Amino acid sequence: MACEICDAPPSSDLWSSPYWRVFVARDQDYLGKCIVALRRHEEDFVALTQDEGNDMWLTARAVRDALLRCFAPDHFNYQVLGNSVRHVHMHLTPRYVAPREFGGRTFTDNHWGTWPFPAQDNISAEFLKTIAEAISREMPSKGAAK
């Protein structure tokens, strides 16, 4: 069975740890939204090993801190659902009270204070790469396996 996370090329990663890959979500309905995905295929979140679980929190913290430096979000949502992609991963979604400007675009969180609803905004691969590069520059270099 194909898995879009397992099949994604490592070149799409903006950072990685021993157990997790980090990449920018294709849907940038919230500026800087990232995916933290387990490097091995697993479908059950509670099946993580102790080391994988510990490293997940360290990785999520590194991404959160990088996003704070890049875009100054006002809050974060962390979602682990697995409904449409059956591979353990976390959506790390920055939330914004006021619009943010980046790369000549304005990003507005129209659902502040509620669930982060997806938008239908098309972001080019080139612009996603620009976002990923900005975040990557703020990620720790120690232990990174880009």
N, CA, C and O atoms as a MOPAC input file, in Angstrom:
PM7 MOZYME 1SCF
protein

 N      0.83700 1    -1.18000 1     0.00000 1
 C      0.00000 1     0.00000 1     0.00000 1
 C      0.88900 1     1.25300 1     0.00000 1
 O      1.84200 1     1.34600 1     0.77300 1
 N      0.57500 1     2.18300 1    -0.84800 1
 C      1.35000 1     3.42200 1    -0.95100 1
 C      1.04300 1     4.33300 1     0.23600 1
 O     -0.06900 1     4.35000 1     0.76300 1
 N      2.05900 1     5.08300 1     0.63500 1
 C      1.90900 1     6.04400 1     1.73100 1
 C      2.53900 1     7.34700 1     1.27600 1
 O      3.72400 1     7.37800 1     0.94500 1
 N      1.76400 1     8.42400 1     1.25300 1
 C      2.29300 1     9.68900 1     0.73800 1
 C      3.42100 1    10.25200 1     1.59700 1
 O      4.25400 1    11.00600 1     1.09500 1
 N      3.46500 1     9.90500 1     2.86800 1
 C      4.57600 1    10.37300 1     3.70400 1
 C      5.81900 1     9.52400 1     3.46000 1
 O      6.91500 1    10.06100 1     3.30400 1
 N      5.65800 1     8.20600 1     3.42700 1
 C      6.80900 1     7.33800 1     3.15600 1
 C      7.37300 1     7.59300 1     1.76200 1
 O      8.58300 1     7.50700 1     1.55400 1
 N      6.50000 1     7.90500 1     0.81100 1
 C      6.92100 1     8.09700 1    -0.57800 1
 C      7.43900 1     9.50500 1    -0.87700 1
 O      7.96900 1     9.75100 1    -1.96100 1
 N      7.28900 1    10.43100 1     0.07500 1
 C      7.77100 1    11.80300 1    -0.15400 1
 C      9.29200 1    11.80000 1    -0.19200 1
 O      9.93100 1    11.16900 1     0.65000 1
 N      9.87600 1    12.49700 1    -1.15900 1
 C     11.34600 1    12.51300 1    -1.23900 1
 C     11.95500 1    13.24600 1    -0.05100 1
 O     11.39300 1    14.23200 1     0.42500 1
 N     13.09900 1    12.77000 1     0.43000 1
 C     13.76600 1    13.45800 1     1.54700 1
 C     14.07500 1    14.91500 1     1.23700 1
 O     14.24000 1    15.72000 1     2.15400 1
 N     14.15500 1    15.26200 1    -0.03100 1
 C     14.44000 1    16.64300 1    -0.39500 1
 C     13.33300 1    17.59700 1     0.03300 1
 O     13.55000 1    18.80800 1     0.09200 1
 N     12.13400 1    17.06100 1     0.33700 1
 C     11.04100 1    17.92000 1     0.78600 1
 C     11.16200 1    18.26500 1     2.27000 1
 O     10.45400 1    19.14400 1     2.76100 1
 N     12.05200 1    17.57900 1     2.98400 1
 C     12.23500 1    17.82400 1     4.41000 1
 C     12.91500 1    19.16200 1     4.63200 1
 O     13.86800 1    19.50300 1     3.93100 1
 N     12.43000 1    19.91900 1     5.60300 1
 C     13.14000 1    21.13600 1     5.97100 1
 C     14.07700 1    20.85400 1     7.13600 1
 O     14.97500 1    21.64500 1     7.42800 1
 N     13.86100 1    19.71200 1     7.80600 1
 C     14.70200 1    19.32900 1     8.94300 1
 C     14.34700 1    17.90500 1     9.31700 1
 O     13.24600 1    17.44000 1     9.02100 1
 N     15.25900 1    17.21600 1     9.95600 1
 C     14.91700 1    15.89100 1    10.46400 1
 C     15.69700 1    15.60100 1    11.73300 1
 O     16.74000 1    16.19600 1    12.00600 1
 N     15.15600 1    14.67200 1    12.49400 1
 C     15.77200 1    14.21000 1    13.73300 1
 C     15.98600 1    12.70300 1    13.56300 1
 O     15.68800 1    12.16200 1    12.49800 1
 N     16.48600 1    12.02600 1    14.57200 1
 C     16.67900 1    10.58300 1    14.41100 1
 C     15.39100 1     9.81900 1    14.06200 1
 O     15.45200 1     8.80700 1    13.36400 1
 N     14.23900 1    10.28500 1    14.53200 1
 C     12.99600 1     9.53900 1    14.31600 1
 C     11.93700 1    10.28600 1    13.51500 1
 O     10.95400 1     9.67500 1    13.09600 1
 N     12.10400 1    11.57700 1    13.29200 1
 C     11.04700 1    12.39900 1    12.70300 1
 C     11.55400 1    13.23300 1    11.53800 1
 O     12.70800 1    13.66100 1    11.52000 1
 N     10.67600 1    13.45900 1    10.56300 1
 C     10.92500 1    14.35000 1     9.43500 1
 C     10.01100 1    15.55400 1     9.60800 1
 O      8.88400 1    15.42000 1    10.08400 1
 N     10.48700 1    16.71100 1     9.22800 1
 C      9.67600 1    17.92200 1     9.30200 1
 C      9.61200 1    18.52300 1     7.90500 1
 O     10.63500 1    18.70100 1     7.24400 1
 N      8.39500 1    18.83200 1     7.46600 1
 C      8.23400 1    19.51300 1     6.19200 1
 C      7.07700 1    20.48100 1     6.27600 1
 O      6.20700 1    20.35900 1     7.13800 1
 N      7.07800 1    21.44500 1     5.37100 1
 C      6.02000 1    22.45300 1     5.32500 1
 C      4.79000 1    21.80700 1     4.70500 1
 O      4.88200 1    21.12700 1     3.68300 1
 N      3.64600 1    22.02400 1     5.32400 1
 C      2.39900 1    21.49000 1     4.78500 1
 C      2.08300 1    22.15500 1     3.45100 1
 O      2.32600 1    23.34900 1     3.27600 1
 N      1.54500 1    21.38700 1     2.51600 1
 C      1.16800 1    21.94900 1     1.21300 1
 C      0.09300 1    23.01200 1     1.37700 1
 O      0.07400 1    24.00400 1     0.65000 1
 N     -0.80200 1    22.79900 1     2.33700 1
 C     -1.86500 1    23.77900 1     2.58100 1
 C     -1.37600 1    24.79000 1     3.62000 1
 O     -1.37900 1    24.52000 1     4.82100 1
 N     -0.96400 1    25.93800 1     3.14100 1
 C     -0.47500 1    27.00200 1     4.01900 1
 C     -1.61800 1    27.95900 1     4.35600 1
 O     -1.48700 1    29.17600 1     4.22600 1
 N     -2.74000 1    27.38700 1     4.79100 1
 C     -3.86100 1    28.20100 1     5.22200 1
 C     -3.51400 1    28.96300 1     6.50000 1
 O     -4.17200 1    29.94600 1     6.84100 1
 N     -2.48900 1    28.50800 1     7.19500 1
 C     -1.95600 1    29.18500 1     8.37800 1
 C     -0.44600 1    29.25300 1     8.16700 1
 O      0.22800 1    28.22400 1     8.15500 1
 N      0.07500 1    30.44500 1     8.00400 1
 C      1.47400 1    30.64900 1     7.64400 1
 C      2.41100 1    29.83900 1     8.53100 1
 O      2.40400 1    29.98200 1     9.75300 1
 N      3.21500 1    28.98800 1     7.90500 1
 C      4.20600 1    28.20200 1     8.61400 1
 C      3.72400 1    26.84300 1     9.07600 1
 O      4.45800 1    26.14300 1     9.77300 1
 N      2.52100 1    26.44600 1     8.71400 1
 C      2.00600 1    25.13900 1     9.12800 1
 C      2.97600 1    24.05000 1     8.67500 1
 O      3.35100 1    23.98400 1     7.50400 1
 N      3.37100 1    23.20800 1     9.60700 1
 C      4.33100 1    22.14900 1     9.32500 1
 C      3.75800 1    20.78400 1     9.69500 1
 O      2.81600 1    20.66400 1    10.47900 1
 N      4.36100 1    19.77100 1     9.10300 1
 C      4.04000 1    18.38500 1     9.41800 1
 C      5.28400 1    17.77000 1    10.05200 1
 O      6.38700 1    17.89000 1     9.51900 1
 N      5.09600 1    17.11800 1    11.18500 1
 C      6.15400 1    16.36300 1    11.84900 1
 C      5.74800 1    14.90000 1    11.68900 1
 O      4.77100 1    14.45300 1    12.29000 1
 N      6.50800 1    14.14800 1    10.87000 1
 C      6.11900 1    12.78600 1    10.50500 1
 C      7.16600 1    11.77000 1    10.94700 1
 O      8.36900 1    11.99900 1    10.82000 1
 N      6.69200 1    10.66000 1    11.46000 1
 C      7.56900 1     9.56500 1    11.86700 1
 C      8.34200 1     9.04900 1    10.65600 1
 O      7.76900 1     8.89000 1     9.57800 1
 N      9.63000 1     8.78800 1    10.82500 1
 C     10.47600 1     8.35700 1     9.71300 1
 C     10.14700 1     6.93300 1     9.25600 1
 O     10.36900 1     6.60100 1     8.09200 1
 N      9.63400 1     6.10400 1    10.13000 1
 C      9.22500 1     4.74900 1     9.73600 1
 C      7.71000 1     4.73600 1     9.59000 1
 O      7.02400 1     5.58700 1    10.15600 1
 N      7.18700 1     3.77900 1     8.83700 1
 C      5.73700 1     3.71200 1     8.67800 1
 C      5.11200 1     3.07900 1     9.90900 1
 O      5.47400 1     1.97600 1    10.32000 1
 N      4.16800 1     3.80200 1    10.48300 1
 C      3.36100 1     3.32400 1    11.61500 1
 C      2.03200 1     4.04000 1    11.51700 1
 O      1.98400 1     5.22500 1    11.18700 1
 N      0.96400 1     3.33700 1    11.80000 1
 C     -0.36100 1     3.93700 1    11.70200 1
 C     -0.99100 1     4.24900 1    13.05900 1
 O     -1.98300 1     4.97400 1    13.12400 1
 N     -0.43300 1     3.71400 1    14.13600 1
 C     -1.01800 1     3.87200 1    15.46400 1
 C     -0.11700 1     4.74800 1    16.33400 1
 O      1.00600 1     4.36900 1    16.66500 1
 N     -0.62000 1     5.90300 1    16.69100 1
 C      0.14600 1     6.86600 1    17.47600 1
 C      0.65100 1     6.27600 1    18.79200 1
 O      1.77100 1     6.57400 1    19.20700 1
 N     -0.14900 1     5.45000 1    19.45000 1
 C      0.27300 1     4.91000 1    20.74400 1
 C      1.25200 1     3.75200 1    20.59600 1
 O      1.70900 1     3.21300 1    21.60400 1
 N      1.58700 1     3.35600 1    19.37600 1
 C      2.58500 1     2.31600 1    19.14200 1
 C      4.01100 1     2.87400 1    19.07800 1
 O      4.96000 1     2.12500 1    18.84900 1
 N      4.15900 1     4.18200 1    19.27900 1
 C      5.49600 1     4.77100 1    19.26300 1
 C      6.35000 1     4.17800 1    20.37300 1
 O      5.85800 1     3.86000 1    21.45600 1
 N      7.63900 1     4.03500 1    20.08400 1
 C      8.55800 1     3.62000 1    21.14000 1
 C      8.80200 1     4.80400 1    22.07200 1
 O      8.47600 1     5.94400 1    21.74200 1
 N      9.36700 1     4.52600 1    23.21500 1
 C      9.69700 1     5.59700 1    24.17300 1
 C     10.62400 1     6.62300 1    23.51800 1
 O     10.41400 1     7.82900 1    23.65400 1
 N     11.64600 1     6.14300 1    22.80900 1
 C     12.58400 1     7.06300 1    22.16000 1
 C     11.89600 1     7.89400 1    21.08800 1
 O     12.16300 1     9.08900 1    20.96800 1
 N     11.00900 1     7.27600 1    20.30400 1
 C     10.27700 1     8.02200 1    19.27600 1
 C      9.39100 1     9.09000 1    19.90200 1
 O      9.32400 1    10.21400 1    19.40600 1
 N      8.71400 1     8.74100 1    20.98700 1
 C      7.84600 1     9.70100 1    21.67100 1
 C      8.62900 1    10.86900 1    22.24100 1
 O      8.23100 1    12.02400 1    22.09300 1
 N      9.74700 1    10.56600 1    22.89500 1
 C     10.58000 1    11.63700 1    23.45700 1
 C     11.10300 1    12.55000 1    22.35900 1
 O     11.09300 1    13.77200 1    22.50000 1
 N     11.55800 1    11.95000 1    21.26400 1
 C     12.11000 1    12.73400 1    20.16700 1
 C     11.02300 1    13.55300 1    19.46500 1
 O     11.30100 1    14.63000 1    18.93800 1
 N      9.78700 1    13.04500 1    19.45600 1
 C      8.68400 1    13.80100 1    18.85100 1
 C      8.50400 1    15.13500 1    19.57000 1
 O      8.35100 1    16.17400 1    18.92900 1
 N      8.52300 1    15.10300 1    20.90900 1
 C      8.32600 1    16.34500 1    21.65600 1
 C      9.49600 1    17.29300 1    21.47400 1
 O      9.29700 1    18.50500 1    21.38700 1
 N     10.71900 1    16.76600 1    21.41500 1
 C     11.88200 1    17.62200 1    21.16100 1
 C     11.80400 1    18.24300 1    19.76800 1
 O     12.12500 1    19.41700 1    19.58600 1
 N     11.37500 1    17.44800 1    18.79000 1
 C     11.24600 1    17.94700 1    17.42000 1
 C     10.14700 1    18.99200 1    17.32900 1
 O     10.33500 1    20.04500 1    16.72000 1
 N      8.99600 1    18.70400 1    17.93500 1
 C      7.88500 1    19.66200 1    17.91500 1
 C      8.30300 1    20.97700 1    18.57200 1
 O      7.94300 1    22.05300 1    18.09500 1
 N      9.05100 1    20.89200 1    19.65100 1
 C      9.51700 1    22.10500 1    20.33400 1
 C     10.46700 1    22.89300 1    19.43600 1
 O     10.39300 1    24.12100 1    19.38300 1
 N     11.35600 1    22.20000 1    18.73300 1
 C     12.29600 1    22.88200 1    17.82700 1
 C     11.54000 1    23.58700 1    16.70100 1
 O     11.88700 1    24.70900 1    16.33200 1
 N     10.51400 1    22.94200 1    16.15700 1
 C      9.71000 1    23.55300 1    15.09400 1
 C      8.94400 1    24.74800 1    15.65200 1
 O      8.93100 1    25.82000 1    15.04700 1
 N      8.31300 1    24.56300 1    16.79600 1
 C      7.57200 1    25.66200 1    17.42000 1
 C      8.47100 1    26.87100 1    17.64300 1
 O      8.09300 1    27.99900 1    17.32800 1
 N      9.65400 1    26.63500 1    18.18200 1
 C     10.56700 1    27.74000 1    18.47000 1
 C     11.01800 1    28.43700 1    17.18100 1
 O     11.13800 1    29.66200 1    17.14600 1
 N     11.26500 1    27.66100 1    16.13000 1
 C     11.64700 1    28.25200 1    14.83800 1
 C     10.50700 1    29.10400 1    14.28500 1
 O     10.74400 1    30.19500 1    13.76500 1
 N      9.27800 1    28.61500 1    14.39300 1
 C      8.12300 1    29.37300 1    13.91000 1
 C      7.92600 1    30.65500 1    14.71500 1
 O      7.54100 1    31.68400 1    14.16000 1
 N      8.18500 1    30.59700 1    16.01000 1
 C      8.09100 1    31.81100 1    16.82500 1
 C      9.08000 1    32.86500 1    16.32800 1
 O      8.74400 1    34.04600 1    16.23900 1
 N     10.29400 1    32.43300 1    16.00800 1
 C     11.29800 1    33.37800 1    15.51700 1
 C     10.95500 1    33.89100 1    14.11800 1
 O     11.20900 1    35.05500 1    13.80800 1
 N     10.38600 1    33.03900 1    13.27900 1
 C     10.07200 1    33.43200 1    11.89000 1
 C      8.85500 1    34.34000 1    11.78000 1
 O      8.91400 1    35.39000 1    11.14100 1
 N      7.74500 1    33.93500 1    12.40600 1
 C      6.45600 1    34.56000 1    12.12500 1
 C      5.72000 1    35.08500 1    13.35900 1
 O      4.66300 1    35.70200 1    13.22200 1
 N      6.25400 1    34.85300 1    14.55300 1
 C      5.65500 1    35.32100 1    15.80500 1
 C      4.17900 1    34.94900 1    15.94400 1
 O      3.34600 1    35.83000 1    16.15700 1
 N      3.83800 1    33.65500 1    15.82700 1
 C      2.43900 1    33.26200 1    16.03400 1
 C      1.99000 1    33.58000 1    17.45800 1
 O      2.80100 1    33.69000 1    18.37700 1
 N      0.68900 1    33.72200 1    17.61200 1
 C      0.10400 1    34.01600 1    18.92200 1
 C     -0.26200 1    32.75800 1    19.69900 1
 O     -0.46100 1    32.81100 1    20.91300 1
 N     -0.35200 1    31.62900 1    19.00300 1
 C     -0.76900 1    30.36800 1    19.62000 1
 C     -0.41400 1    29.23500 1    18.65700 1
 O     -0.10300 1    29.49100 1    17.49400 1
 N     -0.45800 1    28.00200 1    19.12100 1
 C     -0.22300 1    26.83500 1    18.27500 1
 C     -1.30400 1    25.79000 1    18.51500 1
 O     -1.78500 1    25.62300 1    19.63600 1
 N     -1.67500 1    25.09600 1    17.46000 1
 C     -2.51000 1    23.90600 1    17.55300 1
 C     -1.65000 1    22.72100 1    17.13100 1
 O     -0.86200 1    22.81600 1    16.19000 1
 N     -1.81100 1    21.60500 1    17.83900 1
 C     -1.09200 1    20.37600 1    17.53800 1
 C     -2.15100 1    19.30500 1    17.29000 1
 O     -2.91600 1    18.96100 1    18.19100 1
 N     -2.19300 1    18.77800 1    16.06000 1
 C     -3.22300 1    17.80500 1    15.72300 1
 C     -2.59000 1    16.49600 1    15.27300 1
 O     -1.70500 1    16.47600 1    14.41800 1
 N     -3.05900 1    15.41100 1    15.86400 1
 C     -2.64900 1    14.07000 1    15.47400 1
 C     -3.94000 1    13.31500 1    15.19100 1
 O     -4.59400 1    12.82400 1    16.11100 1
 N     -4.30300 1    13.22400 1    13.91900 1
 C     -5.60500 1    12.66100 1    13.55900 1
 C     -5.48700 1    11.34300 1    12.78700 1
 O     -6.03100 1    10.32600 1    13.21700 1
 N     -4.79300 1    11.35200 1    11.66800 1
 C     -4.61800 1    10.14000 1    10.87800 1
 C     -5.84600 1     9.70000 1    10.10700 1
 O     -5.96000 1     8.52800 1     9.74800 1
 N     -6.76300 1    10.61100 1     9.84700 1
 C     -7.98400 1    10.23300 1     9.13700 1
 C     -7.76100 1     9.98300 1     7.65700 1
 O     -8.23700 1     8.98200 1     7.12100 1
 N     -7.04500 1    10.87600 1     6.99000 1
 C     -6.86300 1    10.70800 1     5.54700 1
 C     -5.47200 1    10.20900 1     5.18800 1
 O     -5.29600 1     9.63100 1     4.11600 1
 N     -4.48900 1    10.41100 1     6.03600 1
 C     -3.14100 1     9.88500 1     5.80600 1
 C     -2.82300 1     8.95500 1     6.96900 1
 O     -2.62000 1     9.39900 1     8.09900 1
 N     -2.78200 1     7.66700 1     6.67800 1
 C     -2.60000 1     6.64800 1     7.71600 1
 C     -1.11500 1     6.42300 1     7.98600 1
 O     -0.56700 1     5.35700 1     7.70500 1
 N     -0.49200 1     7.44000 1     8.53000 1
 C      0.91900 1     7.40300 1     8.90900 1
 C      1.03300 1     8.36400 1    10.08100 1
 O      0.53200 1     9.48600 1    10.00100 1
 N      1.67200 1     7.95800 1    11.15800 1
 C      1.77100 1     8.81000 1    12.33900 1
 C      2.47200 1    10.12200 1    11.97200 1
 O      3.61600 1    10.14300 1    11.51800 1
 N      1.74000 1    11.20300 1    12.18600 1
 C      2.27600 1    12.53900 1    11.93400 1
 C      1.47700 1    13.54900 1    12.74400 1
 O      0.35300 1    13.28700 1    13.17300 1
 N      2.08800 1    14.70400 1    12.93800 1
 C      1.46200 1    15.78900 1    13.69100 1
 C      1.39400 1    17.01700 1    12.79600 1
 O      2.36500 1    17.36700 1    12.12600 1
 N      0.24100 1    17.66100 1    12.79500 1
 C      0.10700 1    18.97100 1    12.15200 1
 C      0.43800 1    20.00200 1    13.22800 1
 O     -0.24600 1    20.08300 1    14.24800 1
 N      1.46900 1    20.77600 1    13.00200 1
 C      1.84400 1    21.83200 1    13.92100 1
 C      1.40600 1    23.13300 1    13.24700 1
 O      2.03200 1    23.61100 1    12.30100 1
 N      0.31100 1    23.68800 1    13.76500 1
 C     -0.36400 1    24.81200 1    13.10600 1
 C     -0.22700 1    26.09100 1    13.91400 1
 O     -0.81100 1    26.21100 1    14.99100 1
 N      0.55000 1    27.05900 1    13.39800 1
 C      0.61600 1    28.35800 1    14.07500 1
 C     -0.68200 1    29.12400 1    13.87100 1
 O     -1.29500 1    29.05800 1    12.80600 1
 N     -1.09400 1    29.85300 1    14.90700 1
 C     -2.33200 1    30.62900 1    14.83400 1
 C     -2.01500 1    32.10000 1    15.08400 1
 O     -1.10400 1    32.44700 1    15.83600 1
 N     -2.80300 1    32.95200 1    14.42500 1
 C     -2.50500 1    34.38400 1    14.40500 1
 C     -3.75000 1    35.22800 1    14.69300 1
 O     -4.79700 1    35.04500 1    14.07200 1
 N     -3.61600 1    36.15000 1    15.64000 1
 C     -4.69600 1    37.08400 1    15.93500 1
 C     -4.84000 1    38.08800 1    14.79500 1
 O     -5.95300 1    38.42800 1    14.39200 1
 N     -3.70400 1    38.55700 1    14.28200 1
 C     -3.69700 1    39.56900 1    13.21900 1
 C     -3.00000 1    38.99800 1    11.97800 1
 O     -2.20200 1    38.06800 1    12.09300 1
 N     -3.29200 1    39.54100 1    10.80800 1
 C     -2.64600 1    39.05900 1     9.57900 1
 C     -1.12800 1    39.15400 1     9.65300 1
 O     -0.57100 1    40.00400 1    10.34700 1
 N     -0.47100 1    38.25300 1     8.91600 1
 C      0.98800 1    38.25400 1     8.79400 1
 C      1.35600 1    38.39800 1     7.32400 1
 O      0.70500 1    37.83300 1     6.44500 1
 N      2.40500 1    39.16000 1     7.07800 1
 C      2.93600 1    39.34700 1     5.72800 1
 C      4.19100 1    38.48900 1     5.60100 1
 O      5.03800 1    38.46600 1     6.49300 1
 N      4.29300 1    37.79200 1     4.48700 1
 C      5.50400 1    37.03800 1     4.20100 1
 C      5.61600 1    36.85500 1     2.69900 1
 O      4.66600 1    36.42200 1     2.04500 1
 N      6.76700 1    37.18200 1     2.15800 1
 C      7.01500 1    36.96000 1     0.74400 1
 C      6.04700 1    37.66300 1    -0.18500 1
 O      5.75600 1    37.16600 1    -1.27300 1
 N      5.54700 1    38.81500 1     0.23400 1
 C      4.62500 1    39.56800 1    -0.59300 1
 C      3.18300 1    39.08900 1    -0.51400 1
 O      2.33500 1    39.55300 1    -1.27500 1
 N      2.89600 1    38.16800 1     0.39500 1
 C      1.52400 1    37.67400 1     0.58600 1
 C      1.04200 1    38.02800 1     1.98600 1
 O      1.83400 1    38.16900 1     2.91800 1
 N     -0.25600 1    38.16500 1     2.11100 1
 C     -0.87500 1    38.37700 1     3.42100 1
 C     -1.60100 1    37.10400 1     3.81300 1
 O     -2.42000 1    36.58000 1     3.05700 1
 N     -1.29300 1    36.61700 1     5.00100 1
 C     -1.93900 1    35.43000 1     5.55100 1
 C     -2.84000 1    35.87800 1     6.69700 1
 O     -2.38500 1    36.54600 1     7.62500 1
 N     -4.11200 1    35.51100 1     6.63200 1
 C     -5.08700 1    35.90300 1     7.64700 1
 C     -5.70900 1    34.65300 1     8.25400 1
 O     -6.19900 1    33.78300 1     7.53300 1
 N     -5.69000 1    34.56600 1     9.56800 1
 C     -6.30300 1    33.45100 1    10.29300 1
 C     -7.76800 1    33.80500 1    10.52500 1
 O     -8.11300 1    34.41300 1    11.53800 1
 N     -8.62300 1    33.42600 1     9.58700 1
 C    -10.04700 1    33.75600 1     9.66100 1
 C    -10.81000 1    32.94800 1    10.70500 1
 O    -11.99500 1    33.18800 1    10.93400 1
 N    -10.13700 1    31.99200 1    11.33500 1
 C    -10.81300 1    31.14000 1    12.31200 1
 C    -10.14800 1    31.21100 1    13.68700 1
 O    -10.21000 1    30.26000 1    14.46600 1
 N     -9.51000 1    32.34900 1    13.97300 1
 C     -8.86700 1    32.50800 1    15.27500 1
 C     -9.85800 1    32.17300 1    16.38100 1
 O    -11.00600 1    32.61500 1    16.35300 1
 N     -9.41300 1    31.39900 1    17.34300 1
 C    -10.24900 1    31.04400 1    18.48400 1
 C    -11.11700 1    29.81800 1    18.24200 1
 O    -11.86100 1    29.40300 1    19.13100 1
 N    -11.03200 1    29.22700 1    17.03900 1
 C    -11.79200 1    28.01200 1    16.74600 1
 C    -10.84800 1    26.98900 1    16.12500 1
 O     -9.63900 1    27.20600 1    16.03700 1
 N    -11.41600 1    25.88900 1    15.70300 1
 C    -10.67300 1    24.84100 1    15.02100 1
 C    -10.01300 1    25.41100 1    13.76600 1
 O    -10.63000 1    26.23000 1    13.08500 1
 N     -8.78300 1    25.01000 1    13.43200 1
 C     -8.12700 1    25.54100 1    12.22800 1
 C     -8.69300 1    24.90300 1    10.95700 1
 O     -8.22900 1    23.84700 1    10.52800 1
 N     -9.66200 1    25.52600 1    10.38100 1
 C    -10.29800 1    25.01100 1     9.17400 1
 C     -9.37600 1    25.16700 1     7.97800 1
 O     -8.73800 1    26.21000 1     7.83000 1
 N     -9.29000 1    24.15300 1     7.11700 1
 C     -8.44900 1    24.28500 1     5.92000 1
 C     -9.06400 1    25.24100 1     4.90900 1
 O    -10.28400 1    25.36000 1     4.79700 1
 N     -8.19500 1    25.90800 1     4.18700 1
 C     -8.63000 1    26.81100 1     3.12400 1
 C     -8.32800 1    26.16600 1     1.77900 1
 O     -7.66000 1    25.13400 1     1.71500 1
 N     -8.80300 1    26.75500 1     0.74200 1
 C     -8.55900 1    26.23400 1    -0.60300 1
 C     -7.56900 1    27.10600 1    -1.35600 1
 O     -7.63700 1    27.20600 1    -2.58100 1
 N     -6.65400 1    27.73500 1    -0.63900 1
 C     -5.68100 1    28.62600 1    -1.25000 1
 C     -4.56300 1    27.80900 1    -1.87900 1
 O     -3.97100 1    26.95700 1    -1.21500 1
 N     -4.26800 1    28.05500 1    -3.14200 1
 C     -3.18400 1    27.34400 1    -3.82000 1
 C     -1.87400 1    28.09200 1    -3.61000 1
 O     -1.75300 1    29.27400 1    -3.93400 1
 N     -0.91000 1    27.38500 1    -3.06700 1
 C      0.42200 1    27.94000 1    -2.84900 1
 C      1.36200 1    27.18400 1    -3.78200 1
 O      1.36000 1    25.95400 1    -3.80300 1
 N      2.15200 1    27.90500 1    -4.54200 1
 C      3.06900 1    27.26400 1    -5.48400 1
 C      4.17300 1    26.51500 1    -4.73900 1
 O      4.50400 1    26.84000 1    -3.59900 1
 N      4.72900 1    25.51500 1    -5.39900 1
 C      5.84900 1    24.75800 1    -4.83200 1
 C      7.02400 1    25.68600 1    -4.54300 1
 O      7.73700 1    25.50200 1    -3.55600 1
 N      7.22300 1    26.66900 1    -5.39100 1
 C      8.31100 1    27.62500 1    -5.21100 1
 C      8.10900 1    28.44100 1    -3.93000 1
 O      9.05800 1    28.67100 1    -3.18000 1
 N      6.85900 1    28.87900 1    -3.68100 1
 C      6.59400 1    29.66300 1    -2.47400 1
 C      6.69300 1    28.77600 1    -1.23100 1
 O      7.16900 1    29.23200 1    -0.19100 1
 N      6.25100 1    27.51300 1    -1.32300 1
 C      6.40300 1    26.58500 1    -0.20000 1
 C      7.88200 1    26.42200 1     0.15000 1
 O      8.25200 1    26.36800 1     1.32300 1
 N      8.71600 1    26.34400 1    -0.87900 1
 C     10.15400 1    26.21900 1    -0.65900 1
 C     10.68800 1    27.45900 1     0.06300 1
 O     11.55700 1    27.34000 1     0.92600 1
 N     10.18700 1    28.63400 1    -0.27500 1
 C     10.60500 1    29.86900 1     0.38400 1
 C     10.24000 1    29.83600 1     1.87000 1
 O     11.03900 1    30.22500 1     2.72100 1
 N      9.03600 1    29.37200 1     2.16900 1
 C      8.60900 1    29.24300 1     3.57100 1
 C      9.50400 1    28.23500 1     4.28900 1
 O      9.98000 1    28.49800 1     5.39300 1
 N      9.73200 1    27.07200 1     3.65600 1
 C     10.56500 1    26.02700 1     4.26200 1
 C     11.97700 1    26.53300 1     4.53800 1
 O     12.54800 1    26.24100 1     5.58900 1
 N     12.53600 1    27.28300 1     3.60900 1
 C     13.89100 1    27.81500 1     3.80100 1
 C     13.94000 1    28.78700 1     4.98100 1
 O     14.89900 1    28.78100 1     5.75300 1
 N     12.91900 1    29.61100 1     5.12000 1
 C     12.87500 1    30.56200 1     6.23600 1
 C     12.83000 1    29.82300 1     7.57100 1
 O     13.53900 1    30.18100 1     8.51200 1
 N     11.99700 1    28.79400 1     7.64700 1
 C     11.88000 1    28.01800 1     8.89000 1
 C     13.16000 1    27.24200 1     9.14400 1
 O     13.66000 1    27.20900 1    10.26800 1
 N     13.68800 1    26.62300 1     8.10400 1
 C     14.89800 1    25.80600 1     8.21500 1
 C     16.06700 1    26.59800 1     8.78900 1
 O     16.84900 1    26.07200 1     9.58000 1
 N     16.18400 1    27.85800 1     8.39100 1
 C     17.26300 1    28.70600 1     8.90800 1
 C     17.16700 1    28.89800 1    10.42300 1
 O     18.16900 1    29.18500 1    11.07800 1
 N     15.97500 1    28.74100 1    10.97100 1
 C     15.76300 1    28.93400 1    12.40900 1
 C     15.80000 1    27.62600 1    13.19800 1
 O     15.73400 1    27.64600 1    14.42700 1
 N     15.90400 1    26.49400 1    12.50600 1
 C     15.94900 1    25.20400 1    13.18000 1
 C     17.35900 1    24.93700 1    13.70000 1
 O     18.33300 1    25.41800 1    13.12100 1
 N     17.47500 1    24.17700 1    14.78400 1
 C     18.81100 1    23.87300 1    15.30200 1
 C     19.59900 1    23.04800 1    14.29000 1
 O     19.03300 1    22.20300 1    13.59700 1
 N     20.90200 1    23.29200 1    14.20600 1
 C     21.72500 1    22.52400 1    13.28400 1
 C     22.23400 1    21.25100 1    13.92700 1
 O     22.52800 1    20.28100 1    13.22900 1
 N     22.34200 1    21.23800 1    15.23300 1
 C     22.86500 1    20.07400 1    15.94900 1
 C     21.92200 1    18.88800 1    15.78800 1
 O     20.74400 1    18.97100 1    16.13500 1
 N     22.43800 1    17.80500 1    15.27000 1
 C     21.65400 1    16.58300 1    15.12200 1
 C     20.79400 1    16.55000 1    13.88300 1
 O     20.13700 1    15.54300 1    13.61900 1
 N     20.77900 1    17.61600 1    13.12100 1
 C     19.94200 1    17.63500 1    11.92100 1
 C     20.52300 1    16.71400 1    10.86900 1
 O     21.73700 1    16.63500 1    10.68600 1
 N     19.63000 1    16.01900 1    10.18200 1
 C     20.03800 1    15.12100 1     9.10300 1
 C     19.28000 1    15.52800 1     7.86800 1
 O     18.40600 1    14.79900 1     7.39900 1
 N     19.60700 1    16.68800 1     7.33600 1
 C     18.87000 1    17.23000 1     6.19800 1
 C     19.08800 1    16.40900 1     4.95600 1
 O     18.53900 1    16.72700 1     3.90100 1

